[in-house]
Amino acid sequence: MSDRVGIYLFALSLTSVLVPKVVGSFISAKPNEHQQRVACISAPGKVLIAGGYLVLEHPNLGVSVATSSRFFTTVLPKEMQDGIPTFPSCITIVVESPQFYEQYIYTYNTISGQVSSRGSNSNEFVEKCISLTMAFVKEFKQKDGSGLGPILNSLSGTHYLSVVLQAHNDFYSQIKELKRRQLPLLSSSLAQLPSFMPCPRDASGNVSVAKTGLGSSAALTTSLVSALLQWFEVTRVGLRPDSEDRRIAHNLSQLVHAVAQGKIGSGFDVAAAVYGTQMYRRFSSQAFEPCMEPDCPSSLIYTAVMSEGQGAAIPTSASVNALLDSKMMMQRKAQTIRPGGWSQTIRPFTLPYGMDIVLGDVCGGSSSTSMARQVLRWKNDKPVLAEKVWDTLSGANTEIFECLEEMNNQYRRDPLQFNADIMWASERRADEWDGKSSESAAVASLLKLRTLFQTTRRLLKKMGDSAGVGIEPEAQTLLCDATANLPGVVAAGVPGAGGVDAVFALTLSSAARAGVEQMWSKWGSSSNNNSTNAPVVCPLILHAGAGLKSGIVAHFGGSHLK
């Protein structure tokens, strides 16, 4: 199913939510028009095809591909109704997650700025997202002179703020559902399922969910944060040149994601959700480390998010512990953050024309966090071996990005010849390409790219074996090798931290993609895969080729139907 069809189905599923249409733009809304306004922001899932583990450390790069599968957040006011609580000096925020059968109720105190859970049910991750975003919004609106008063007054007592969270089906494994419906494990079968399928429940009624490795927490965070920023008129994505809006959405989403998870990661998944397919080098953890402290003041959050550039000295938690005893000291701490905290490198690009990604749901279940801890422990325990593997991997990852960029340049120089060469290669296995590489720059680049991916796979597997981590278990090796030998396949591998969650393939045509899908759909029951432990694999719907909308996207009153 194409991205356009997916978004169309999303719109149909939210008909009742999107009845209040956007009137004009967000720029000149009057107070009573706040009750009419809708903000819907989507953020893509990602596939890290190069840079697993190394992207955790600067200056190593990662190559992250944003996909057509998206996480949506819709924010709009609704009239108060029975069962929705009201509290003095508060606006009520009702978060609905229909795919998880959940509803969370929070209040935002317009005086203290505190967000509190008010229902019997709560979600700490969502609560922290809302709390930190509202803290930033409050500071932003005060500093730009507009204030939150007119918006909050239009809601207080008469309306609550509805927040609806929904994700494309690709984010969660649908293998069990396809088997229940007796449908083949193909993306065409996934396209037959209702959009935004509720997650299955087990015998006890608990939600049973398996993720597919698209970065659902980062996409959720980015979508939720960006939708709230849009509704409160901090950003206006889609209504003006949005480089500054994306910078704010990126920085705040990174901060929120780190606080919600309780750790500062590399940030590549949030960066891909905001900016799309890219080469990425991480920021320094000093960018917002002080904001990880409990009860961080809104002024500190604002300063951290709005800082830019490189080279600022930002205090770590160890150096400011003595300042945590009083609000006055926390405010002094905020003043020590100067512009320059963010040092990440983000270079958006697209996959070369004709190239696409196929992602397979393997539904094995791996913990990327614990795997990363084990790899970093191995790196400290065996520094000589680790440095050799690490440096070689880093060089190969850099060359992968450079090769993809060179192919984009080849297309720009001579699109007709490039297309002809890619089409030629798409009809043949890679071991047949060598004869044409001397006369075709595009085919030579394909062979180089394939060799580089083989190198990174070999080194990641070596690293995993040495560290006692199943980065590419033998069952995945057999699957990847068989996939890479199909016609029109440039490379195959396990994305991100590896394990048994997913497998990806870079293909050169729809026919090549179909060949991959057919092989994967039969892999778990095939007698030709030489393994009694062959995983069940289901190809997902997503695409990631040229022309795809990248990063966060704002959907306005029906415009996302087109």
C-alpha positions in Angstrom: 0.0 0.0 0.0 1.4 3.4 -0.9 2.0 6.2 1.5 -0.9 8.1 -0.2 -3.3 5.3 0.4 -2.1 4.9 4.0 -2.7 8.6 4.8 -6.1 8.4 3.1 -7.1 5.5 5.3 -5.9 7.4 8.3 -8.1 10.3 7.4 -11.2 8.0 7.1 -10.5 6.4 10.4 -10.4 9.9 12.0 -13.6 11.3 10.4 -15.2 12.0 13.7 -12.0 13.6 15.0 -11.4 15.8 12.1 -14.9 17.3 11.7 -13.8 20.7 13.0 -12.0 21.9 9.9 -9.1 24.3 9.9 -10.3 27.8 9.0 -7.6 29.9 7.2 -4.2 29.4 8.9 -2.9 29.3 12.4 -1.2 32.6 12.1 -4.1 35.1 12.9 -6.5 33.0 14.9 -8.8 35.0 17.2 -9.5 33.6 20.7 -12.8 31.9 19.8 -11.1 30.4 16.8 -8.9 28.4 19.1 -11.9 26.1 19.6 -12.0 25.5 15.8 -8.3 24.7 15.3 -6.9 21.3 14.5 -3.2 20.3 14.4 -2.3 17.0 12.8 1.4 16.1 12.6 2.9 12.8 11.4 6.5 11.6 11.8 8.0 8.7 9.9 9.5 5.4 11.1 13.1 4.8 10.2 15.6 2.0 9.2 19.2 2.4 10.2 21.0 0.7 7.4 24.6 1.7 8.4 26.1 2.8 11.7 24.7 0.3 14.2 26.4 0.8 17.6 29.0 3.2 16.2 26.4 6.0 15.9 26.3 6.0 19.7 29.7 7.7 19.7 30.7 11.0 18.0 32.1 11.4 15.3 30.9 8.1 13.8 28.1 8.5 11.4 24.8 6.6 10.8 22.8 6.3 7.6 19.1 6.3 8.5 16.3 5.8 6.0 12.9 7.4 6.7 9.9 5.4 5.5 6.4 5.9 4.3 5.0 4.4 7.5 4.1 7.2 9.9 3.0 7.9 13.4 0.2 10.5 13.7 -0.9 12.9 16.5 -4.1 14.9 16.1 -4.8 17.8 18.6 -8.1 19.6 18.7 -10.5 21.1 21.3 -13.7 19.3 22.1 -16.7 20.4 24.2 -16.7 19.1 27.7 -18.8 16.0 28.2 -19.8 13.7 31.1 -16.9 11.8 32.5 -14.3 14.4 31.6 -13.1 16.0 34.9 -12.6 19.7 35.4 -10.4 21.4 38.0 -10.0 25.1 38.9 -7.4 27.0 36.9 -6.7 23.9 34.8 -7.3 22.8 31.2 -8.0 19.1 30.7 -6.0 17.1 28.2 -7.4 13.7 27.1 -5.0 11.4 25.3 -6.5 8.5 23.4 -4.5 5.6 22.0 -7.2 3.5 20.3 -4.7 0.9 19.0 -3.8 0.1 22.7 -7.4 0.6 24.0 -6.1 3.3 26.3 -7.3 6.7 27.5 -5.2 9.0 29.7 -6.5 12.2 31.4 -4.2 15.0 32.5 -4.6 18.6 33.6 -2.4 21.5 32.9 -2.5 24.1 35.7 -2.5 27.5 34.0 -0.9 29.1 37.1 1.8 26.7 38.2 2.4 25.2 34.8 2.2 21.7 36.3 0.9 18.7 34.4 -0.9 16.1 36.6 -2.5 12.7 35.9 -6.2 12.7 36.8 -7.5 9.3 35.7 -7.2 5.9 37.1 -4.9 5.1 34.1 -1.6 6.8 33.3 1.3 6.5 31.0 4.6 8.0 32.3 6.1 8.3 28.8 3.2 10.3 27.4 2.9 12.3 30.6 6.5 13.4 30.4 6.1 14.3 26.7 3.2 16.6 27.5 4.7 18.1 30.7 8.1 19.0 29.0 6.4 20.3 25.9 4.0 22.5 27.9 6.9 23.8 30.0 8.7 24.9 26.8 5.5 26.3 25.2 4.9 28.4 28.3 8.4 29.9 28.2 8.2 30.5 24.4 4.9 32.3 24.5 6.1 34.5 27.4 9.2 35.5 25.5 7.5 36.2 22.2 5.0 38.4 24.0 1.9 36.5 22.9 1.4 34.6 26.1 -0.8 31.5 26.7 -3.7 33.4 28.2 -6.0 33.8 25.1 -5.6 30.2 24.2 -6.0 28.8 27.6 -9.0 31.0 28.4 -10.8 29.8 25.3 -10.6 26.2 26.6 -11.0 26.6 30.4 -14.3 25.2 31.7 -16.0 24.7 28.3 -13.6 22.6 26.2 -10.9 20.0 26.8 -7.9 19.3 24.5 -8.2 16.0 22.7 -5.0 14.3 21.7 -5.3 11.2 19.5 -2.3 8.9 18.9 -2.3 6.5 15.9 0.4 4.6 14.0 0.4 2.8 10.6 0.2 -0.9 11.0 3.8 -1.4 9.9 5.0 -0.3 13.4 3.6 -3.4 15.0 3.8 -7.0 13.9 0.7 -8.2 12.1 1.9 -11.8 11.5 -0.5 -13.4 14.0 -3.4 -11.4 12.4 -2.5 -12.5 8.9 -2.3 -16.2 10.0 -5.6 -15.8 11.8 -7.2 -14.6 8.5 -5.3 -17.3 6.6 -3.6 -14.7 4.4 -0.1 -15.1 2.9 2.7 -13.2 4.5 2.9 -10.4 1.9 2.6 -6.6 1.9 -0.5 -7.0 -0.3 -2.1 -9.0 2.6 -1.2 -6.3 5.1 -2.9 -3.7 2.8 -6.2 -5.6 3.2 -6.2 -5.1 7.0 -8.1 -2.2 8.5 -6.0 0.9 8.9 -4.6 1.4 12.4 -5.4 -2.1 13.6 -5.9 -2.4 17.4 -3.1 -4.6 19.0 -4.2 -8.1 19.9 -4.9 -9.2 23.5 -3.8 -12.3 25.2 -6.0 -14.7 27.2 -5.9 -12.4 30.2 -7.0 -9.4 28.2 -3.5 -7.7 28.2 -2.2 -6.1 25.1 0.2 -8.3 23.3 2.4 -6.3 20.9 5.6 -7.0 19.0 7.4 -4.0 17.4 9.0 -4.2 14.0 12.0 -1.9 14.7 10.8 1.3 13.0 11.5 3.4 16.1 7.9 3.8 17.4 8.9 5.6 20.6 10.9 8.2 18.6 8.1 8.6 16.0 5.5 8.9 18.8 7.5 11.5 20.7 8.3 13.6 17.6 4.7 13.5 16.4 3.2 14.3 19.8 5.7 17.1 20.6 5.4 18.6 17.1 1.5 18.5 17.1 1.4 20.3 20.5 3.9 22.9 19.3 1.8 23.4 16.1 -1.5 23.7 18.0 -0.1 26.3 20.5 1.3 28.3 17.5 5.0 27.9 18.5 5.7 26.3 15.1 3.8 26.5 11.8 5.1 23.6 9.8 3.7 23.7 6.3 2.7 27.3 6.5 6.0 29.0 6.1 9.7 28.2 5.5 10.2 25.8 8.4 13.9 25.4 9.0 13.6 27.1 12.4 10.3 25.2 13.2 12.1 21.9 12.5 15.1 22.9 14.6 12.8 23.6 17.6 10.8 20.4 17.0 14.0 18.4 16.7 15.7 19.8 19.8 12.7 19.6 22.0 11.8 16.1 20.8 15.4 14.9 21.5 15.2 16.3 25.0 11.7 14.9 25.7 12.7 11.5 24.3 15.8 11.3 26.5 13.9 12.3 29.6 11.0 10.0 28.9 13.4 7.1 28.4 15.6 8.0 31.3 18.8 8.1 29.2 20.5 10.2 26.4 20.8 8.0 23.3 22.4 8.8 20.0 19.3 10.6 18.8 19.4 9.3 15.2 15.8 8.0 15.4 14.4 11.3 16.5 16.5 13.1 13.9 15.1 10.9 11.1 11.6 11.5 12.4 12.0 15.2 12.1 14.2 15.5 9.0 13.8 12.3 7.1 16.4 10.1 5.4 19.9 11.4 6.3 23.5 11.0 7.3 23.7 11.6 11.0 26.4 12.3 13.6 25.2 12.6 17.2 25.2 15.7 19.4 27.1 16.0 22.7 25.1 14.8 25.7 25.9 18.2 27.2 23.3 19.7 24.9 20.7 19.1 27.6 22.1 16.9 30.3 21.1 19.3 33.1 17.5 18.9 31.9 17.5 15.3 32.9 17.3 16.3 36.5 14.0 16.0 38.3 11.8 19.2 38.5 13.9 20.9 35.9 12.6 24.5 35.5 10.9 25.6 32.2 13.5 28.3 31.7 16.2 25.7 31.6 14.3 23.6 29.1 13.7 26.7 26.9 17.4 27.7 27.0 18.6 24.2 26.1 16.1 23.8 23.2 16.8 27.2 21.7 20.6 27.0 21.9 22.4 26.3 18.7 25.8 26.0 17.2 28.9 24.3 18.7 31.3 24.7 21.5 29.4 25.9 24.5 30.4 24.5 28.0 27.3 23.1 29.6 27.5 21.8 33.1 27.0 18.1 33.7 24.8 16.7 36.5 27.9 15.9 38.5 29.1 19.6 38.5 25.7 21.0 39.5 24.5 18.7 42.2 25.2 21.4 44.7 22.8 23.6 42.9 19.8 21.3 43.1 18.7 22.3 46.6 16.7 25.4 45.7 14.7 26.9 42.8 17.0 29.9 42.9 20.0 27.7 42.3 18.2 25.9 39.5 17.6 29.3 37.8 21.3 30.1 38.2 22.1 26.8 36.6 19.9 27.6 33.6 21.8 30.8 33.0 25.0 28.9 32.6 23.7 27.3 29.4 24.9 29.4 26.4 24.1 29.0 22.7 26.2 26.3 21.3 25.0 23.1 23.0 23.9 21.2 19.9 26.7 19.7 17.8 24.9 17.1 15.7 25.5 16.8 11.9 22.4 16.1 9.8 22.7 15.8 6.1 19.4 14.9 4.5 19.5 13.0 1.2 17.4 10.5 -0.7 18.0 7.0 -1.9 19.2 7.0 -5.5 16.5 7.0 -8.1 15.1 3.5 -8.6 16.4 2.2 -5.2 13.9 1.3 -2.5 14.0 -0.5 0.8 12.0 -3.6 1.8 11.7 -4.3 5.5 10.8 -7.7 6.8 9.1 -8.2 10.2 10.9 -11.2 11.7 9.0 -10.9 15.0 11.8 -12.4 17.1 12.1 -9.9 19.9 15.5 -8.3 20.7 16.5 -5.7 23.3 18.6 -3.1 21.5 19.4 -1.4 24.9 20.9 -4.5 26.6 22.7 -5.4 23.4 24.3 -2.0 23.2 25.4 -2.2 26.8 27.1 -5.6 26.1 28.9 -4.3 23.0 30.2 -1.2 24.8 31.4 -3.4 27.7 33.2 -5.6 25.1 34.7 -2.4 23.6 36.2 -1.5 27.0 37.3 -5.1 27.9 39.0 -5.8 24.5 40.2 -2.3 23.4 42.8 -3.5 20.8 40.4 -5.8 18.9 37.5 -3.4 19.3 39.5 -0.4 18.0 40.5 -2.3 14.9 36.9 -3.5 14.2 35.4 -0.1 15.1 37.7 1.9 12.9 37.2 -0.4 9.9 33.4 -0.3 10.4 33.5 3.5 10.7 35.3 3.8 7.4 32.9 1.5 5.6 29.9 3.3 6.9 31.3 6.6 5.7 31.9 5.1 2.3 28.3 3.8 2.1 27.0 7.3 2.5 29.5 8.7 0.0 28.6 6.0 -2.5 24.8 6.7 -2.2 25.5 10.5 -2.7 27.7 9.7 -5.7 24.9 7.7 -7.3 22.6 10.7 -6.7 25.1 12.9 -8.5 25.3 10.4 -11.4 21.6 10.6 -11.8 21.7 14.4 -11.9 24.4 14.4 -14.5 22.7 11.9 -16.9 19.3 10.7 -15.7 18.4 8.7 -18.8 21.7 6.7 -18.8 21.4 6.2 -15.0 17.9 4.9 -15.3 18.8 2.5 -18.1 21.7 1.1 -16.1 19.7 0.6 -13.0 16.9 -1.1 -15.0 19.5 -3.4 -16.5 20.9 -4.3 -13.1 17.5 -4.8 -11.6 16.8 -7.7 -14.0 20.0 -9.6 -13.0 21.7 -11.1 -9.9 24.6 -9.1 -8.6 27.1 -11.7 -9.7 26.2 -10.9 -13.3 26.8 -7.1 -12.9 30.6 -7.2 -13.1 30.8 -7.4 -16.9 29.1 -4.1 -17.2 30.8 -2.2 -14.4 33.7 -1.0 -16.6 31.3 0.8 -19.0 28.7 2.0 -16.5 29.5 4.3 -13.5 26.1 3.4 -12.0 26.7 -0.4 -12.0 30.2 0.1 -10.7 28.7 2.1 -7.8 26.2 -0.6 -7.2 29.0 -3.2 -6.9 31.0 -1.0 -4.6 27.9 -0.4 -2.4 27.2 -4.1 -2.3 30.8 -4.8 -1.2 30.6 -2.2 1.5 27.5 -3.7 3.0 29.1 -7.1 2.9 32.0 -5.6 4.8 29.8 -4.0 7.5 27.8 -7.2 7.9 30.9 -9.3 8.4 32.4 -6.9 10.9 29.2 -6.5 12.9 28.8 -10.2 13.1 32.4 -10.6 14.2 31.8 -7.9 16.8 28.6 -9.6 18.0 30.3 -13.0 18.3 33.2 -11.6 20.2 30.9 -9.6 22.6 28.5 -12.5 23.0 25.7 -10.6 21.4 23.5 -12.0 18.5 23.9 -9.0 16.2 23.5 -11.2 13.2 22.5 -14.7 14.4 23.1 -17.6 12.0 19.4 -17.8 11.1 19.6 -14.1 10.0 22.8 -14.7 8.1 21.2 -17.5 6.0 18.2 -15.2 5.3 20.3 -12.2 4.4 22.6 -14.2 2.1 19.7 -15.7 0.3 18.0 -12.3 -0.1 21.2 -10.6 -1.4 21.5 -13.2 -4.2 18.1 -12.4 -5.7 17.9 -10.4 -9.0 17.8 -6.7 -8.5 19.0 -6.8 -4.8 21.9 -4.6 -4.0 22.3 -5.6 -0.3 20.5 -7.2 2.6 21.2 -7.0 6.3 19.8 -6.6 9.8 19.0 -3.0 10.6 20.1 -0.9 13.6 21.4 -3.0 16.6 20.6 -6.2 14.7 19.1 -9.3 16.4 16.0 -11.1 15.3 13.5 -8.3 15.0 13.8 -7.4 11.3 15.7 -7.7 8.0 16.1 -5.2 5.2 16.9 -5.3 1.5 17.8 -2.6 -0.9 16.1 -3.3 -4.3 16.2 -1.7 -7.7 12.7 -2.3 -9.1 9.1 -3.3 -8.2 9.9 -6.8 -9.7 13.0 -7.1 -7.5 10.9 -6.2 -4.5 8.2 -8.7 -5.4 10.9 -11.4 -5.6 12.2 -10.6 -2.2 8.6 -10.6 -0.8 7.9 -14.0 -2.3 11.0 -15.6 -0.9 10.5 -14.1 2.6 6.8 -15.1 2.8 7.8 -18.8 2.3 11.1 -18.7 4.3 9.8 -20.0 7.6 8.3 -23.0 6.0 10.7 -23.6 3.2 12.8 -26.7 3.0 15.4 -24.9 1.0 16.8 -22.5 3.7 19.0 -25.2 5.2 17.9 -24.3 8.8 15.4 -25.9 11.2 15.3 -22.6 13.0 14.3 -20.4 10.0 12.4 -17.4 11.1 8.9 -16.5 9.9 9.2 -13.3 7.9 6.5 -10.8 6.7 7.4 -8.0 4.3 6.0 -4.7 5.4 4.1 -2.2 3.3 6.5 0.7 3.7 8.6 2.3 0.9 11.5 4.8 1.1 12.3 5.7 -2.5 12.8 9.1 -4.2 9.9 11.5 -4.0 8.7 10.4 -0.6 7.7 13.2 1.8 10.4 13.3 4.4 10.4 14.1 8.1 7.5 15.7 10.0 4.5 16.6 7.9 1.5 18.8 8.8 -1.9 17.7 7.5 -4.5 20.5 7.1 -8.3 20.1 6.9 -8.4 17.6 4.2 -5.2 18.5 2.3 -3.7 15.2 3.5 -6.3 13.3 1.4 -4.7 14.5 -1.8 
